[in-house]
């Protein structure tokens, strides 16, 4: 059951993360096309765009996952409250080791929390991490730990936003430098060719109409 929950959670994060990245790259292309009407994308422009899309997708996936965990913090606090209340009196001080153990039970139920804490503390997203409370009374421990978790997730989300913005600026500049601009003569030639094609098509239509009139007269 837990496996399918994790799979569903990760799948939705990947979907929305990729969708956000595609939207960002699409917005960048729209801005470039609107600003430089004569822009021609080169092979290196597309390569830069693909690299940018991959980096943005990675950051957006992590950000969406952290947002989903943060939105479930009230549920985690309720679970932790039930665990603490079953073992301690409201005014009793909870030892640090006990708080680690009880919060670990929450992470066993939701393993992605452990992975994200590992990423927050400097390990990879495949790593692990934990938080604890020290000097808390039992009545205050659940809110204190989950509130700290919210702060960690908020900081993590902002880091992802800043990294995504940095990638977009740097690779966006590189992509712009790889763009070729059509010369005025090329634009005029392209417009002339387009007008010639329209003119020839109109001439063909007139000839066709004249031939039909001649055939009707006969």
C-alpha positions as CSV (number, residue, x, y, z in Angstrom):
1,X,0.0,0.0,0.0
2,X,2.8,2.4,0.9
3,X,4.6,1.6,-2.3
4,X,1.7,2.6,-4.5
5,X,1.2,5.8,-2.4
6,X,4.9,6.7,-3.0
7,X,4.6,5.8,-6.7
8,X,1.5,8.0,-7.1
9,X,3.1,10.9,-5.2
10,X,6.3,10.7,-7.3
11,X,4.4,10.4,-10.6
12,X,2.2,13.5,-10.0
13,X,5.3,15.4,-8.9
14,X,7.2,14.4,-12.1
15,X,4.1,15.3,-14.3
16,X,3.6,18.7,-12.8
17,X,7.4,19.4,-12.7
18,X,7.9,18.6,-16.3
19,X,4.7,20.6,-17.3
20,X,6.1,23.6,-15.4
21,X,9.5,23.3,-17.1
22,X,7.9,23.0,-20.6
23,X,5.8,26.1,-19.9
24,X,8.9,28.0,-18.9
25,X,10.8,27.1,-22.0
26,X,7.7,27.8,-24.1
27,X,7.5,31.3,-22.5
28,X,11.2,31.9,-23.2
29,X,10.7,31.0,-26.9
30,X,7.6,33.2,-27.1
31,X,9.5,36.2,-25.7
32,X,12.5,35.6,-28.0
33,X,10.2,35.3,-31.1
34,X,8.3,38.4,-30.1
35,X,11.5,40.5,-29.4
36,X,13.5,39.4,-32.4
37,X,11.2,38.9,-35.4
38,X,14.1,37.9,-37.6
39,X,15.5,35.3,-35.2
40,X,16.7,32.0,-36.6
41,X,17.3,29.2,-34.1
42,X,20.5,27.2,-34.7
43,X,21.4,23.7,-33.7
44,X,23.2,25.1,-30.6
45,X,20.1,27.1,-29.7
46,X,18.1,23.9,-29.6
47,X,20.8,22.0,-27.7
48,X,20.8,24.9,-25.1
49,X,17.1,24.8,-24.9
50,X,17.0,21.0,-24.2
51,X,19.7,21.4,-21.5
52,X,17.7,24.2,-20.0
53,X,14.5,22.2,-20.1
54,X,16.1,19.2,-18.3
55,X,17.6,21.4,-15.6
56,X,14.3,23.3,-15.0
57,X,12.4,20.0,-15.0
58,X,14.7,18.6,-12.2
59,X,14.3,21.7,-10.1
60,X,10.5,21.9,-10.7
61,X,10.0,18.2,-9.8
62,X,11.8,18.7,-6.5
63,X,9.9,21.9,-5.8
64,X,6.5,20.3,-6.5
65,X,7.4,17.4,-4.3
66,X,8.4,19.7,-1.4
67,X,5.2,21.7,-1.9
68,X,3.1,18.6,-1.6
69,X,4.9,17.5,1.5
70,X,4.4,21.0,3.0
71,X,0.7,20.9,2.2
72,X,0.4,17.7,4.2
73,X,2.1,19.0,7.3
74,X,-1.1,19.3,9.2
75,X,-1.7,15.6,8.7
76,X,1.8,14.8,9.9
77,X,1.3,16.9,13.0
78,X,-1.9,15.1,13.9
79,X,-0.2,11.7,13.5
80,X,2.7,12.9,15.7
81,X,0.3,14.2,18.3
82,X,-1.4,10.8,18.6
83,X,2.0,9.1,18.9
84,X,3.2,11.5,21.6
85,X,0.0,11.5,23.6
86,X,0.0,7.7,23.7
87,X,3.5,7.7,25.4
88,X,3.8,10.9,27.4
89,X,1.8,13.1,29.7
90,X,1.1,16.6,28.3
91,X,3.6,18.4,30.6
92,X,6.3,15.7,30.5
93,X,9.6,16.7,28.8
94,X,10.3,14.5,25.8
95,X,14.0,13.4,25.5
96,X,15.8,14.1,22.2
97,X,16.3,10.4,21.3
98,X,12.6,9.8,21.9
99,X,11.6,12.7,19.6
100,X,13.9,11.3,16.9
101,X,12.3,7.9,17.2
102,X,8.7,9.2,17.1
103,X,9.4,11.5,14.1
104,X,11.1,8.5,12.5
105,X,7.8,6.7,12.6
106,X,6.2,9.4,10.6
107,X,9.0,9.1,8.0
108,X,8.5,5.3,7.9
109,X,4.9,6.0,6.9
110,X,6.0,8.7,4.4
111,X,9.5,7.8,3.2
112,X,9.8,10.8,0.9
113,X,10.0,13.1,3.9
114,X,13.3,11.3,4.8
115,X,14.6,11.7,1.3
116,X,13.8,15.4,1.2
117,X,15.4,16.0,4.6
118,X,18.5,14.3,3.3
119,X,18.5,16.7,0.3
120,X,17.9,19.7,2.6
121,X,20.9,18.7,4.8
122,X,23.2,18.5,1.8
123,X,22.9,14.9,0.8
124,X,21.4,13.8,-2.5
125,X,17.7,13.3,-2.9
126,X,18.4,9.6,-2.5
127,X,19.9,10.3,1.0
128,X,18.2,10.4,4.3
129,X,17.7,12.9,7.2
130,X,15.8,13.5,10.4
131,X,14.9,16.2,12.8
132,X,14.4,16.2,16.5
133,X,13.2,18.3,19.4
134,X,15.0,19.0,22.6
135,X,13.5,20.5,25.8
136,X,10.0,20.3,24.4
137,X,7.0,19.3,26.6
138,X,4.9,16.6,25.1
139,X,2.0,19.0,24.4
140,X,4.4,21.3,22.4
141,X,6.6,18.7,20.6
142,X,4.4,17.9,17.6
143,X,3.7,21.5,16.6
144,X,7.4,22.4,17.2
145,X,8.8,19.6,15.0
146,X,6.3,20.1,12.2
147,X,6.7,23.8,12.2
148,X,10.4,23.3,11.9
149,X,9.8,20.9,9.0
150,X,7.7,23.6,7.3
151,X,10.6,26.1,7.6
152,X,13.0,23.6,6.1
153,X,10.7,22.9,3.2
154,X,10.1,26.6,2.6
155,X,13.9,27.3,2.5
156,X,14.3,24.3,0.2
157,X,11.6,25.5,-2.2
158,X,13.1,29.0,-2.4
159,X,16.5,27.5,-3.2
160,X,14.9,25.5,-6.1
161,X,13.3,28.7,-7.3
162,X,16.6,30.6,-7.2
163,X,18.5,27.7,-9.0
164,X,15.8,27.6,-11.7
165,X,16.0,31.3,-12.1
166,X,19.8,31.2,-12.3
167,X,19.7,28.4,-15.0
168,X,17.1,30.3,-17.0
169,X,19.2,33.5,-17.0
170,X,22.6,31.9,-17.8
171,X,21.3,29.4,-20.4
172,X,18.9,31.9,-21.8
173,X,21.8,34.3,-22.5
174,X,23.7,31.5,-24.1
175,X,20.7,30.5,-26.2
176,X,20.3,34.2,-27.4
177,X,24.0,34.3,-28.3
178,X,23.5,31.3,-30.6
179,X,20.6,32.8,-32.5
180,X,21.3,34.0,-36.0
181,X,19.4,37.0,-37.3
182,X,18.2,37.1,-40.9
183,X,19.6,40.0,-42.9
184,X,17.3,42.5,-44.5
185,X,18.1,41.2,-48.0
186,X,17.0,37.7,-46.9
187,X,13.8,39.0,-45.4
188,X,13.1,41.0,-48.6
189,X,13.8,37.9,-50.7
190,X,11.5,35.8,-48.6
191,X,8.8,38.3,-48.9
192,X,9.3,38.6,-52.6
193,X,9.1,34.8,-53.1
194,X,5.9,34.8,-51.0
195,X,4.4,37.5,-53.2
196,X,5.5,35.7,-56.3
197,X,3.9,32.5,-55.2
198,X,0.7,34.4,-54.4
199,X,0.8,36.2,-57.8
200,X,1.4,32.9,-59.7
201,X,-1.5,31.2,-57.8
202,X,-3.8,34.2,-58.6
203,X,-2.7,34.1,-62.3
204,X,-3.4,30.3,-62.4
205,X,-6.9,31.0,-61.0
206,X,-7.6,33.7,-63.6
207,X,-6.4,31.4,-66.4
208,X,-8.6,28.6,-65.1
209,X,-11.6,30.9,-65.0
210,X,-10.9,32.2,-68.6
211,X,-10.7,28.6,-69.9
212,X,-14.0,27.7,-68.2
213,X,-15.6,30.7,-69.8
214,X,-14.2,29.8,-73.3
215,X,-15.5,26.2,-72.9
216,X,-18.9,27.5,-71.9
217,X,-19.1,29.7,-74.9
218,X,-18.3,26.9,-77.3
